[in-house]
Amino acid sequence: MRNRLKLLRVERNWTQEQLGQALGVSRQAVNALETEKHDPSLDLAYRIAALFERPIEDIFDNPHI
Amino acid sequence: MMTLSRQQTPSGRRYVLRTFAFMAPYVAICVAMMTTDAFDGVMGKPAGWVLAAAVSAPVIGQIWATLALMRESDEFVRMVTAKQFIIASGMAMAVATFWGFGESFAGAPHLPAWLIYPLFWAAFGLASPFIRTSN
């Protein structure tokens, strides 16, 4: 799923490890999200949205519209 | 079998330790069986079933270790691990089925059924490097 996760992370000068810790997932999971090798669950998508204080649609492209 | 990514998380490190703990007795029994006559005395006796149970117990333990890894990991690792095991299991079952029918109908030499476990790990090792997405 296309997303702006890497951009948002880099804006905050966070490493993948730091973002993973903030979200409660592994660095591998963050990398997989950024490289579109993993579509997040709704729960994880909401956690990401809450962390960056943005709506989910600002972070992830809706592939159905 | 392990990958670098599994060693980098606490749950991954626990999985590697558990895998070694379960692999060690399995390998020890198999090596002893293949290289010594230590188990010749139990052949055809009830103790043979005890030996069979002893060597299969680590296999069950390994399945528990895998389920524990999935329970303790995040959703990405969980999905990739599930894909790796499903594909490795499928490959091992396909080869075993192929060979079994080969024995029955094509004169292939008999191979012991316990080889399915090392065959599974061979398939896991071959397939895992190519399974890096959850999609």
N, CA and C atoms of all chains as a GROMACS GRO file, in nm:
protein
  600
    1MET      N    1   0.085  -0.119   0.000
    1MET     CA    2   0.000   0.000   0.000
    1MET      C    3   0.089   0.125   0.000
    2ARG      N    4   0.065   0.215  -0.098
    2ARG     CA    5   0.147   0.337  -0.106
    2ARG      C    6   0.125   0.421   0.020
    3ASN      N    7   0.235   0.476   0.069
    3ASN     CA    8   0.223   0.554   0.193
    3ASN      C    9   0.335   0.657   0.205
    4ARG      N   10   0.319   0.744   0.303
    4ARG     CA   11   0.419   0.849   0.328
    4ARG      C   12   0.489   0.828   0.462
    5LEU      N   13   0.498   0.705   0.501
    5LEU     CA   14   0.555   0.674   0.633
    5LEU      C   15   0.703   0.715   0.642
    6LYS      N   16   0.778   0.682   0.538
    6LYS     CA   17   0.921   0.715   0.542
    6LYS      C   18   0.942   0.866   0.549
    7LEU      N   19   0.863   0.940   0.470
    7LEU     CA   20   0.873   1.086   0.469
    7LEU      C   21   0.845   1.142   0.608
    8LEU      N   22   0.738   1.093   0.670
    8LEU     CA   23   0.701   1.141   0.803
    8LEU      C   24   0.807   1.104   0.906
    9ARG      N   25   0.862   0.987   0.892
    9ARG     CA   26   0.967   0.944   0.986
    9ARG      C   27   1.093   1.030   0.971
   10VAL      N   28   1.133   1.051   0.846
   10VAL     CA   29   1.256   1.128   0.821
   10VAL      C   30   1.239   1.272   0.866
   11GLU      N   31   1.118   1.326   0.849
   11GLU     CA   32   1.091   1.463   0.895
   11GLU      C   33   1.121   1.480   1.043
   12ARG      N   34   1.100   1.372   1.117
   12ARG     CA   35   1.121   1.377   1.263
   12ARG      C   36   1.260   1.326   1.304
   13ASN      N   37   1.341   1.294   1.204
   13ASN     CA   38   1.476   1.241   1.230
   13ASN      C   39   1.472   1.113   1.315
   14TRP      N   40   1.373   1.031   1.289
   14TRP     CA   41   1.363   0.903   1.359
   14TRP      C   42   1.425   0.794   1.273
   15THR      N   43   1.484   0.696   1.339
   15THR     CA   44   1.530   0.576   1.269
   15THR      C   45   1.412   0.479   1.259
   16GLN      N   46   1.428   0.378   1.177
   16GLN     CA   47   1.324   0.275   1.169
   16GLN      C   48   1.310   0.206   1.304
   17GLU      N   49   1.420   0.188   1.372
   17GLU     CA   50   1.417   0.124   1.504
   17GLU      C   51   1.335   0.208   1.602
   18GLN      N   52   1.358   0.340   1.600
   18GLN     CA   53   1.285   0.428   1.692
   18GLN      C   54   1.136   0.429   1.661
   19LEU      N   55   1.104   0.434   1.532
   19LEU     CA   56   0.963   0.433   1.495
   19LEU      C   57   0.899   0.301   1.536
   20GLY      N   58   0.972   0.192   1.514
   20GLY     CA   59   0.922   0.061   1.553
   20GLY      C   60   0.892   0.055   1.702
   21GLN      N   61   0.983   0.110   1.782
   21GLN     CA   62   0.962   0.110   1.928
   21GLN      C   63   0.840   0.193   1.966
   22ALA      N   64   0.822   0.306   1.897
   22ALA     CA   65   0.707   0.392   1.927
   22ALA      C   66   0.575   0.323   1.891
   23LEU      N   67   0.581   0.238   1.788
   23LEU     CA   68   0.460   0.171   1.742
   23LEU      C   69   0.440   0.033   1.805
   24GLY      N   70   0.546  -0.017   1.868
   24GLY     CA   71   0.538  -0.152   1.926
   24GLY      C   72   0.554  -0.261   1.823
   25VAL      N   73   0.631  -0.232   1.718
   25VAL     CA   74   0.659  -0.335   1.616
   25VAL      C   75   0.810  -0.340   1.592
   26SER      N   76   0.854  -0.440   1.515
   26SER     CA   77   0.997  -0.455   1.488
   26SER      C   78   1.044  -0.357   1.381
   27ARG      N   79   1.176  -0.336   1.373
   27ARG     CA   80   1.232  -0.253   1.265
   27ARG      C   81   1.197  -0.314   1.130
   28GLN      N   82   1.195  -0.448   1.125
   28GLN     CA   83   1.161  -0.515   0.999
   28GLN      C   84   1.020  -0.480   0.954
   29ALA      N   85   0.931  -0.467   1.049
   29ALA     CA   86   0.793  -0.432   1.014
   29ALA      C   87   0.786  -0.290   0.959
   30VAL      N   88   0.861  -0.198   1.021
   30VAL     CA   89   0.863  -0.059   0.971
   30VAL      C   90   0.919  -0.056   0.829
   31ASN      N   91   1.029  -0.128   0.809
   31ASN     CA   92   1.089  -0.134   0.676
   31ASN      C   93   0.991  -0.192   0.574
   32ALA      N   94   0.920  -0.297   0.613
   32ALA     CA   95   0.824  -0.359   0.522
   32ALA      C   96   0.709  -0.263   0.489
   33LEU      N   97   0.667  -0.185   0.587
   33LEU     CA   98   0.562  -0.085   0.561
   33LEU      C   99   0.611   0.021   0.463
   34GLU      N  100   0.733   0.069   0.488
   34GLU     CA  101   0.786   0.177   0.404
   34GLU      C  102   0.811   0.132   0.260
   35THR      N  103   0.846   0.006   0.245
   35THR     CA  104   0.876  -0.045   0.111
   35THR      C  105   0.755  -0.116   0.048
   36GLU      N  106   0.640  -0.099   0.112
   36GLU     CA  107   0.512  -0.152   0.061
   36GLU      C  108   0.512  -0.304   0.050
   37LYS      N  109   0.586  -0.369   0.141
   37LYS     CA  110   0.586  -0.515   0.144
   37LYS      C  111   0.491  -0.568   0.249
   38HIS      N  112   0.426  -0.476   0.320
   38HIS     CA  113   0.329  -0.517   0.420
   38HIS      C  114   0.218  -0.414   0.428
   39ASP      N  115   0.095  -0.461   0.414
   39ASP     CA  116  -0.020  -0.374   0.435
   39ASP      C  117  -0.059  -0.382   0.582
   40PRO      N  118  -0.064  -0.269   0.652
   40PRO     CA  119  -0.088  -0.277   0.796
   40PRO      C  120  -0.231  -0.318   0.828
   41SER      N  121  -0.247  -0.380   0.944
   41SER     CA  122  -0.381  -0.407   0.994
   41SER      C  123  -0.447  -0.272   1.027
   42LEU      N  124  -0.576  -0.275   1.046
   42LEU     CA  125  -0.646  -0.151   1.082
   42LEU      C  126  -0.594  -0.097   1.215
   43ASP      N  127  -0.567  -0.189   1.307
   43ASP     CA  128  -0.515  -0.148   1.438
   43ASP      C  129  -0.380  -0.077   1.424
   44LEU      N  130  -0.290  -0.134   1.345
   44LEU     CA  131  -0.158  -0.070   1.329
   44LEU      C  132  -0.170   0.062   1.253
   45ALA      N  133  -0.258   0.065   1.155
   45ALA     CA  134  -0.278   0.190   1.080
   45ALA      C  135  -0.327   0.301   1.174
   46TYR      N  136  -0.416   0.267   1.264
   46TYR     CA  137  -0.465   0.366   1.361
   46TYR      C  138  -0.355   0.410   1.457
   47ARG      N  139  -0.269   0.314   1.495
   47ARG     CA  140  -0.157   0.349   1.584
   47ARG      C  141  -0.062   0.446   1.514
   48ILE      N  142  -0.036   0.421   1.386
   48ILE     CA  143   0.052   0.510   1.308
   48ILE      C  144  -0.012   0.648   1.296
   49ALA      N  145  -0.141   0.650   1.267
   49ALA     CA  146  -0.211   0.778   1.254
   49ALA      C  147  -0.209   0.856   1.385
   50ALA      N  148  -0.227   0.786   1.495
   50ALA     CA  149  -0.226   0.853   1.626
   50ALA      C  150  -0.087   0.908   1.658
   51LEU      N  151   0.015   0.829   1.625
   51LEU     CA  152   0.153   0.872   1.654
   51LEU      C  153   0.188   0.999   1.576
   52PHE      N  154   0.149   1.006   1.451
   52PHE     CA  155   0.182   1.122   1.368
   52PHE      C  156   0.074   1.230   1.374
   53GLU      N  157  -0.032   1.203   1.449
   53GLU     CA  158  -0.143   1.298   1.467
   53GLU      C  159  -0.199   1.345   1.333
   54ARG      N  160  -0.225   1.247   1.247
   54ARG     CA  161  -0.283   1.274   1.116
   54ARG      C  162  -0.389   1.168   1.087
   55PRO      N  163  -0.485   1.201   1.001
   55PRO     CA  164  -0.581   1.098   0.959
   55PRO      C  165  -0.509   0.988   0.879
   56ILE      N  166  -0.564   0.870   0.883
   56ILE     CA  167  -0.503   0.757   0.811
   56ILE      C  168  -0.485   0.790   0.663
   57GLU      N  169  -0.586   0.860   0.605
   57GLU     CA  170  -0.580   0.890   0.462
   57GLU      C  171  -0.464   0.983   0.426
   58ASP      N  172  -0.413   1.058   0.524
   58ASP     CA  173  -0.296   1.144   0.497
   58ASP      C  174  -0.167   1.063   0.490
   59ILE      N  175  -0.171   0.944   0.545
   59ILE     CA  176  -0.050   0.861   0.551
   59ILE      C  177  -0.055   0.749   0.447
   60PHE      N  178  -0.170   0.688   0.434
   60PHE     CA  179  -0.185   0.575   0.340
   60PHE      C  180  -0.282   0.614   0.229
   61ASP      N  181  -0.242   0.583   0.104
   61ASP     CA  182  -0.332   0.603  -0.008
   61ASP      C  183  -0.441   0.497  -0.002
   62ASN      N  184  -0.564   0.540  -0.019
   62ASN     CA  185  -0.675   0.444  -0.025
   62ASN      C  186  -0.673   0.378  -0.163
   63PRO      N  187  -0.646   0.248  -0.173
   63PRO     CA  188  -0.636   0.185  -0.305
   63PRO      C  189  -0.772   0.161  -0.371
   64HIS      N  190  -0.878   0.195  -0.300
   64HIS     CA  191  -1.012   0.166  -0.352
   64HIS      C  192  -1.084   0.289  -0.404
   65ILE      N  193  -1.014   0.403  -0.406
   65ILE     CA  194  -1.078   0.523  -0.464
   65ILE      C  195  -0.983   0.586  -0.566
   66MET      N  196   1.580  -2.368   1.163
   66MET     CA  197   1.637  -2.274   1.066
   66MET      C  198   1.605  -2.132   1.108
   67MET      N  199   1.694  -2.040   1.084
   67MET     CA  200   1.671  -1.905   1.130
   67MET      C  201   1.715  -1.807   1.022
   68THR      N  202   1.668  -1.689   1.036
   68THR     CA  203   1.713  -1.584   0.948
   68THR      C  204   1.767  -1.472   1.034
   69LEU      N  205   1.842  -1.382   0.972
   69LEU     CA  206   1.900  -1.271   1.046
   69LEU      C  207   1.791  -1.191   1.116
   70SER      N  208   1.679  -1.168   1.046
   70SER     CA  209   1.574  -1.086   1.105
   70SER      C  210   1.519  -1.148   1.233
   71ARG      N  211   1.514  -1.281   1.239
   71ARG     CA  212   1.460  -1.345   1.360
   71ARG      C  213   1.553  -1.327   1.479
   72GLN      N  214   1.682  -1.307   1.451
   72GLN     CA  215   1.776  -1.294   1.562
   72GLN      C  216   1.777  -1.152   1.618
   73GLN      N  217   1.715  -1.058   1.551
   73GLN     CA  218   1.728  -0.919   1.590
   73GLN      C  219   1.623  -0.872   1.688
   74THR      N  220   1.525  -0.952   1.718
   74THR     CA  221   1.422  -0.915   1.815
   74THR      C  222   1.428  -1.012   1.933
   75PRO      N  223   1.382  -0.969   2.050
   75PRO     CA  224   1.383  -1.061   2.166
   75PRO      C  225   1.306  -1.190   2.137
   76SER      N  226   1.191  -1.177   2.072
   76SER     CA  227   1.114  -1.299   2.042
   76SER      C  228   1.190  -1.386   1.942
   77GLY      N  229   1.262  -1.322   1.850
   77GLY     CA  230   1.342  -1.396   1.753
   77GLY      C  231   1.456  -1.470   1.819
   78ARG      N  232   1.519  -1.403   1.916
   78ARG     CA  233   1.629  -1.469   1.987
   78ARG      C  234   1.578  -1.588   2.068
   79ARG      N  235   1.460  -1.570   2.129
   79ARG     CA  236   1.402  -1.683   2.204
   79ARG      C  237   1.371  -1.800   2.110
   80TYR      N  238   1.322  -1.766   1.991
   80TYR     CA  239   1.290  -1.869   1.892
   80TYR      C  240   1.416  -1.947   1.852
   81VAL      N  241   1.524  -1.876   1.829
   81VAL     CA  242   1.650  -1.942   1.790
   81VAL      C  243   1.698  -2.035   1.901
   82LEU      N  244   1.691  -1.987   2.027
   82LEU     CA  245   1.734  -2.071   2.139
   82LEU      C  246   1.645  -2.195   2.152
   83ARG      N  247   1.514  -2.173   2.138
   83ARG     CA  248   1.422  -2.287   2.149
   83ARG      C  249   1.446  -2.386   2.035
   84THR      N  250   1.473  -2.333   1.917
   84THR     CA  251   1.499  -2.421   1.802
   84THR      C  252   1.622  -2.507   1.828
   85PHE      N  253   1.728  -2.445   1.877
   85PHE     CA  254   1.848  -2.524   1.907
   85PHE      C  255   1.819  -2.627   2.016
   86ALA      N  256   1.740  -2.588   2.115
   86ALA     CA  257   1.708  -2.680   2.224
   86ALA      C  258   1.631  -2.802   2.174
   87PHE      N  259   1.543  -2.781   2.079
   87PHE     CA  260   1.465  -2.894   2.027
   87PHE      C  261   1.541  -2.970   1.919
   88MET      N  262   1.625  -2.900   1.844
   88MET     CA  263   1.700  -2.966   1.737
   88MET      C  264   1.807  -3.059   1.795
   89ALA      N  265   1.868  -3.017   1.905
   89ALA     CA  266   1.982  -3.093   1.960
   89ALA      C  267   1.945  -3.239   1.990
   90PRO      N  268   1.837  -3.266   2.068
   90PRO     CA  269   1.805  -3.406   2.094
   90PRO      C  270   1.763  -3.482   1.968
   91TYR      N  271   1.693  -3.412   1.879
   91TYR     CA  272   1.652  -3.478   1.754
   91TYR      C  273   1.773  -3.522   1.674
   92VAL      N  274   1.866  -3.429   1.654
   92VAL     CA  275   1.986  -3.459   1.576
   92VAL      C  276   2.070  -3.566   1.646
   93ALA      N  277   2.080  -3.556   1.780
   93ALA     CA  278   2.160  -3.653   1.854
   93ALA      C  279   2.106  -3.795   1.835
   94ILE      N  280   1.974  -3.810   1.844
   94ILE     CA  281   1.915  -3.943   1.826
   94ILE      C  282   1.935  -3.992   1.684
   95CYS      N  283   1.914  -3.903   1.586
   95CYS     CA  284   1.928  -3.944   1.445
   95CYS      C  285   2.072  -3.982   1.414
   96VAL      N  286   2.166  -3.903   1.463
   96VAL     CA  287   2.308  -3.933   1.436
   96VAL      C  288   2.347  -4.064   1.504
   97ALA      N  289   2.299  -4.083   1.627
   97ALA     CA  290   2.330  -4.208   1.698
   97ALA      C  291   2.272  -4.327   1.623
   98MET      N  292   2.151  -4.310   1.570
   98MET     CA  293   2.086  -4.419   1.497
   98MET      C  294   2.162  -4.453   1.369
   99MET      N  295   2.211  -4.348   1.301
   99MET     CA  296   2.275  -4.371   1.171
   99MET      C  297   2.421  -4.416   1.183
  100THR      N  298   2.485  -4.380   1.293
  100THR     CA  299   2.630  -4.406   1.300
  100THR      C  300   2.668  -4.512   1.402
  101THR      N  301   2.575  -4.554   1.487
  101THR     CA  302   2.609  -4.656   1.588
  101THR      C  303   2.501  -4.764   1.588
  102ASP      N  304   2.526  -4.867   1.668
  102ASP     CA  305   2.423  -4.971   1.684
  102ASP      C  306   2.356  -4.958   1.821
  103ALA      N  307   2.355  -4.834   1.872
  103ALA     CA  308   2.303  -4.810   2.007
  103ALA      C  309   2.157  -4.851   2.022
  104PHE      N  310   2.081  -4.844   1.915
  104PHE     CA  311   1.938  -4.871   1.927
  104PHE      C  312   1.898  -5.008   1.871
  105ASP      N  313   1.996  -5.087   1.832
  105ASP     CA  314   1.964  -5.218   1.775
  105ASP      C  315   1.888  -5.306   1.874
  106GLY      N  316   1.917  -5.286   2.002
  106GLY     CA  317   1.854  -5.369   2.105
  106GLY      C  318   1.704  -5.348   2.120
  107VAL      N  319   1.654  -5.234   2.075
  107VAL     CA  320   1.510  -5.206   2.094
  107VAL      C  321   1.428  -5.246   1.971
  108MET      N  322   1.496  -5.290   1.867
  108MET     CA  323   1.426  -5.324   1.743
  108MET      C  324   1.323  -5.435   1.766
  109GLY      N  325   1.200  -5.410   1.725
  109GLY     CA  326   1.095  -5.510   1.740
  109GLY      C  327   1.039  -5.522   1.880
  110LYS      N  328   1.084  -5.439   1.971
  110LYS     CA  329   1.035  -5.443   2.110
  110LYS      C  330   0.953  -5.317   2.141
  111PRO      N  331   0.874  -5.324   2.247
  111PRO     CA  332   0.797  -5.202   2.285
  111PRO      C  333   0.886  -5.080   2.304
  112ALA      N  334   1.010  -5.102   2.345
  112ALA     CA  335   1.101  -4.987   2.364
  112ALA      C  336   1.125  -4.912   2.233
  113GLY      N  337   1.103  -4.982   2.123
  113GLY     CA  338   1.116  -4.915   1.993
  113GLY      C  339   1.018  -4.801   1.979
  114TRP      N  340   0.897  -4.822   2.037
  114TRP     CA  341   0.797  -4.714   2.033
  114TRP      C  342   0.838  -4.597   2.122
  115VAL      N  343   0.906  -4.629   2.230
  115VAL     CA  344   0.957  -4.522   2.318
  115VAL      C  345   1.060  -4.438   2.241
  116LEU      N  346   1.146  -4.507   2.167
  116LEU     CA  347   1.246  -4.436   2.086
  116LEU      C  348   1.176  -4.349   1.980
  117ALA      N  349   1.072  -4.405   1.918
  117ALA     CA  350   0.999  -4.328   1.818
  117ALA      C  351   0.936  -4.203   1.880
  118ALA      N  352   0.880  -4.219   1.999
  118ALA     CA  353   0.819  -4.104   2.068
  118ALA      C  354   0.926  -4.002   2.107
  119ALA      N  355   1.042  -4.052   2.147
  119ALA     CA  356   1.150  -3.962   2.191
  119ALA      C  357   1.200  -3.875   2.076
  120VAL      N  358   1.206  -3.932   1.957
  120VAL     CA  359   1.257  -3.854   1.844
  120VAL      C  360   1.150  -3.765   1.784
  121SER      N  361   1.023  -3.798   1.805
  121SER     CA  362   0.917  -3.713   1.751
  121SER      C  363   0.880  -3.600   1.846
  122ALA      N  364   0.910  -3.615   1.974
  122ALA     CA  365   0.878  -3.509   2.071
  122ALA      C  366   0.941  -3.374   2.036
  123PRO      N  367   1.070  -3.372   1.995
  123PRO     CA  368   1.127  -3.242   1.956
  123PRO      C  369   1.057  -3.177   1.836
  124VAL      N  370   0.998  -3.259   1.751
  124VAL     CA  371   0.925  -3.203   1.636
  124VAL      C  372   0.803  -3.126   1.688
  125ILE      N  373   0.734  -3.186   1.784
  125ILE     CA  374   0.620  -3.117   1.844
  125ILE      C  375   0.667  -2.990   1.916
  126GLY      N  376   0.781  -3.003   1.983
  126GLY     CA  377   0.837  -2.886   2.051
  126GLY      C  378   0.869  -2.774   1.954
  127GLN      N  379   0.918  -2.809   1.838
  127GLN     CA  380   0.951  -2.707   1.738
  127GLN      C  381   0.826  -2.635   1.689
  128ILE      N  382   0.718  -2.709   1.676
  128ILE     CA  383   0.593  -2.645   1.634
  128ILE      C  384   0.547  -2.547   1.742
  129TRP      N  385   0.562  -2.587   1.868
  129TRP     CA  386   0.529  -2.495   1.978
  129TRP      C  387   0.617  -2.370   1.970
  130ALA      N  388   0.748  -2.390   1.944
  130ALA     CA  389   0.840  -2.275   1.936
  130ALA      C  390   0.798  -2.180   1.824
  131THR      N  391   0.753  -2.237   1.715
  131THR     CA  392   0.710  -2.153   1.602
  131THR      C  393   0.583  -2.076   1.638
  132LEU      N  394   0.488  -2.145   1.701
  132LEU     CA  395   0.365  -2.076   1.743
  132LEU      C  396   0.396  -1.968   1.846
  133ALA      N  397   0.493  -1.996   1.935
  133ALA     CA  398   0.533  -1.895   2.035
  133ALA      C  399   0.594  -1.775   1.966
  134LEU      N  400   0.678  -1.799   1.864
  134LEU     CA  401   0.737  -1.688   1.790
  134LEU      C  402   0.627  -1.601   1.729
  135MET      N  403   0.527  -1.666   1.671
  135MET     CA  404   0.420  -1.590   1.607
  135MET      C  405   0.339  -1.512   1.710
  136ARG      N  406   0.318  -1.573   1.827
  136ARG     CA  407   0.240  -1.507   1.932
  136ARG      C  408   0.315  -1.386   1.988
  137GLU      N  409   0.449  -1.397   1.996
  137GLU     CA  410   0.528  -1.292   2.060
  137GLU      C  411   0.576  -1.185   1.961
  138SER      N  412   0.549  -1.204   1.831
  138SER     CA  413   0.601  -1.112   1.730
  138SER      C  414   0.494  -1.016   1.683
  139ASP      N  415   0.537  -0.917   1.602
  139ASP     CA  416   0.440  -0.824   1.545
  139ASP      C  417   0.373  -0.887   1.423
  140GLU      N  418   0.276  -0.815   1.369
  140GLU     CA  419   0.193  -0.874   1.264
  140GLU      C  420   0.270  -0.907   1.137
  141PHE      N  421   0.374  -0.829   1.106
  141PHE     CA  422   0.452  -0.857   0.985
  141PHE      C  423   0.530  -0.987   0.999
  142VAL      N  424   0.602  -1.002   1.109
  142VAL     CA  425   0.680  -1.124   1.133
  142VAL      C  426   0.586  -1.245   1.139
  143ARG      N  427   0.470  -1.225   1.201
  143ARG     CA  428   0.372  -1.334   1.212
  143ARG      C  429   0.328  -1.382   1.074
  144MET      N  430   0.297  -1.288   0.988
  144MET     CA  431   0.250  -1.326   0.854
  144MET      C  432   0.359  -1.391   0.771
  145VAL      N  433   0.480  -1.335   0.776
  145VAL     CA  434   0.590  -1.392   0.697
  145VAL      C  435   0.625  -1.532   0.747
  146THR      N  436   0.626  -1.549   0.880
  146THR     CA  437   0.656  -1.681   0.936
  146THR      C  438   0.551  -1.782   0.892
  147ALA      N  439   0.424  -1.743   0.896
  147ALA     CA  440   0.317  -1.833   0.854
  147ALA      C  441   0.334  -1.871   0.707
  148LYS      N  442   0.366  -1.773   0.622
  148LYS     CA  443   0.386  -1.802   0.480
  148LYS      C  444   0.502  -1.898   0.460
  149GLN      N  445   0.612  -1.874   0.531
  149GLN     CA  446   0.730  -1.960   0.517
  149GLN      C  447   0.696  -2.104   0.556
  150PHE      N  448   0.624  -2.120   0.668
  150PHE     CA  449   0.593  -2.256   0.712
  150PHE      C  450   0.492  -2.323   0.621
  151ILE      N  451   0.396  -2.249   0.572
  151ILE     CA  452   0.298  -2.310   0.483
  151ILE      C  453   0.365  -2.355   0.354
  152ILE      N  454   0.450  -2.272   0.297
  152ILE     CA  455   0.516  -2.308   0.172
  152ILE      C  456   0.613  -2.423   0.193
  153ALA      N  457   0.691  -2.419   0.302
  153ALA     CA  458   0.785  -2.529   0.329
  153ALA      C  459   0.709  -2.660   0.353
  154SER      N  460   0.599  -2.653   0.429
  154SER     CA  461   0.519  -2.773   0.453
  154SER      C  462   0.462  -2.827   0.323
  155GLY      N  463   0.414  -2.740   0.240
  155GLY     CA  464   0.358  -2.781   0.112
  155GLY      C  465   0.462  -2.847   0.023
  156MET      N  466   0.582  -2.787   0.019
  156MET     CA  467   0.689  -2.845  -0.063
  156MET      C  468   0.727  -2.984  -0.011
  157ALA      N  469   0.740  -2.996   0.123
  157ALA     CA  470   0.778  -3.124   0.181
  157ALA      C  471   0.671  -3.230   0.156
  158MET      N  472   0.543  -3.191   0.170
  158MET     CA  473   0.434  -3.286   0.147
  158MET      C  474   0.428  -3.326   0.000
  159ALA      N  475   0.452  -3.230  -0.089
  159ALA     CA  476   0.448  -3.261  -0.232
  159ALA      C  477   0.558  -3.361  -0.268
  160VAL      N  478   0.680  -3.338  -0.215
  160VAL     CA  479   0.791  -3.429  -0.245
  160VAL      C  480   0.763  -3.567  -0.186
  161ALA      N  481   0.711  -3.570  -0.061
  161ALA     CA  482   0.683  -3.698   0.004
  161ALA      C  483   0.574  -3.774  -0.072
  162THR      N  484   0.472  -3.702  -0.117
  162THR     CA  485   0.366  -3.767  -0.194
  162THR      C  486   0.419  -3.821  -0.326
  163PHE      N  487   0.499  -3.739  -0.394
  163PHE     CA  488   0.560  -3.780  -0.520
  163PHE      C  489   0.642  -3.906  -0.501
  164TRP      N  490   0.726  -3.906  -0.398
  164TRP     CA  491   0.813  -4.021  -0.376
  164TRP      C  492   0.732  -4.144  -0.332
  165GLY      N  493   0.633  -4.123  -0.249
  165GLY     CA  494   0.550  -4.235  -0.204
  165GLY      C  495   0.481  -4.305  -0.320
  166PHE      N  496   0.425  -4.228  -0.410
  166PHE     CA  497   0.361  -4.288  -0.528
  166PHE      C  498   0.467  -4.349  -0.619
  167GLY      N  499   0.586  -4.286  -0.622
  167GLY     CA  500   0.697  -4.343  -0.699
  167GLY      C  501   0.736  -4.480  -0.646
  168GLU      N  502   0.734  -4.495  -0.514
  168GLU     CA  503   0.764  -4.625  -0.454
  168GLU      C  504   0.657  -4.728  -0.491
  169SER      N  505   0.531  -4.684  -0.485
  169SER     CA  506   0.421  -4.777  -0.507
  169SER      C  507   0.406  -4.818  -0.653
  170PHE      N  508   0.432  -4.723  -0.742
  170PHE     CA  509   0.398  -4.750  -0.882
  170PHE      C  510   0.514  -4.740  -0.981
  171ALA      N  511   0.627  -4.685  -0.938
  171ALA     CA  512   0.736  -4.665  -1.035
  171ALA      C  513   0.865  -4.731  -0.992
  172GLY      N  514   0.858  -4.812  -0.888
  172GLY     CA  515   0.977  -4.886  -0.846
  172GLY      C  516   1.084  -4.803  -0.779
  173ALA      N  517   1.047  -4.688  -0.727
  173ALA     CA  518   1.146  -4.605  -0.657
  173ALA      C  519   1.190  -4.676  -0.529
  174PRO      N  520   1.316  -4.663  -0.490
  174PRO     CA  521   1.360  -4.729  -0.366
  174PRO      C  522   1.291  -4.669  -0.244
  175HIS      N  523   1.272  -4.753  -0.141
  175HIS     CA  524   1.202  -4.708  -0.021
  175HIS      C  525   1.288  -4.612   0.060
  176LEU      N  526   1.225  -4.505   0.105
  176LEU     CA  527   1.290  -4.411   0.196
  176LEU      C  528   1.209  -4.405   0.325
  177PRO      N  529   1.274  -4.397   0.442
  177PRO     CA  530   1.200  -4.393   0.568
  177PRO      C  531   1.118  -4.265   0.581
  178ALA      N  532   1.000  -4.280   0.642
  178ALA     CA  533   0.908  -4.166   0.654
  178ALA      C  534   0.963  -4.053   0.740
  179TRP      N  535   1.054  -4.087   0.832
  179TRP     CA  536   1.105  -3.980   0.922
  179TRP      C  537   1.187  -3.876   0.846
  180LEU      N  538   1.223  -3.906   0.723
  180LEU     CA  539   1.298  -3.806   0.645
  180LEU      C  540   1.215  -3.682   0.612
  181ILE      N  541   1.082  -3.691   0.635
  181ILE     CA  542   0.995  -3.575   0.606
  181ILE      C  543   1.038  -3.452   0.686
  182TYR      N  544   1.089  -3.474   0.807
  182TYR     CA  545   1.126  -3.359   0.892
  182TYR      C  546   1.249  -3.286   0.838
  183PRO      N  547   1.360  -3.358   0.814
  183PRO     CA  548   1.473  -3.287   0.749
  183PRO      C  549   1.435  -3.230   0.613
  184LEU      N  550   1.345  -3.301   0.543
  184LEU     CA  551   1.301  -3.250   0.413
  184LEU      C  552   1.228  -3.117   0.430
  185PHE      N  553   1.144  -3.108   0.536
  185PHE     CA  554   1.074  -2.982   0.564
  185PHE      C  555   1.173  -2.869   0.585
  186TRP      N  556   1.277  -2.894   0.665
  186TRP     CA  557   1.374  -2.788   0.693
  186TRP      C  558   1.454  -2.752   0.569
  187ALA      N  559   1.481  -2.848   0.485
  187ALA     CA  560   1.549  -2.817   0.359
  187ALA      C  561   1.461  -2.725   0.274
  188ALA      N  562   1.332  -2.757   0.269
  188ALA     CA  563   1.238  -2.674   0.194
  188ALA      C  564   1.227  -2.535   0.256
  189PHE      N  565   1.226  -2.532   0.389
  189PHE     CA  566   1.218  -2.404   0.460
  189PHE      C  567   1.340  -2.318   0.428
  190GLY      N  568   1.456  -2.380   0.429
  190GLY     CA  569   1.579  -2.307   0.400
  190GLY      C  570   1.584  -2.256   0.257
  191LEU      N  571   1.530  -2.336   0.166
  191LEU     CA  572   1.528  -2.294   0.025
  191LEU      C  573   1.428  -2.182   0.001
  192ALA      N  574   1.312  -2.193   0.063
  192ALA     CA  575   1.203  -2.100   0.032
  192ALA      C  576   1.212  -1.968   0.110
  193SER      N  577   1.258  -1.974   0.233
  193SER     CA  578   1.252  -1.856   0.320
  193SER      C  579   1.319  -1.730   0.265
  194PRO      N  580   1.438  -1.742   0.204
  194PRO     CA  581   1.501  -1.619   0.154
  194PRO      C  582   1.416  -1.545   0.050
  195PHE      N  583   1.323  -1.616  -0.012
  195PHE     CA  584   1.241  -1.554  -0.116
  195PHE      C  585   1.106  -1.505  -0.064
  196ILE      N  586   1.079  -1.530   0.063
  196ILE     CA  587   0.950  -1.490   0.121
  196ILE      C  588   0.976  -1.373   0.215
  197ARG      N  589   0.962  -1.255   0.165
  197ARG     CA  590   0.996  -1.135   0.242
  197ARG      C  591   0.881  -1.036   0.249
  198THR      N  592   0.766  -1.073   0.196
  198THR     CA  593   0.651  -0.983   0.203
  198THR      C  594   0.535  -1.056   0.269
  199SER      N  595   0.445  -0.980   0.325
  199SER     CA  596   0.326  -1.040   0.385
  199SER      C  597   0.210  -1.040   0.287
  200ASN      N  598   0.229  -0.977   0.174
  200ASN     CA  599   0.119  -0.964   0.078
  200ASN      C  600   0.100  -1.090  -0.005
   0.00000   0.00000   0.00000
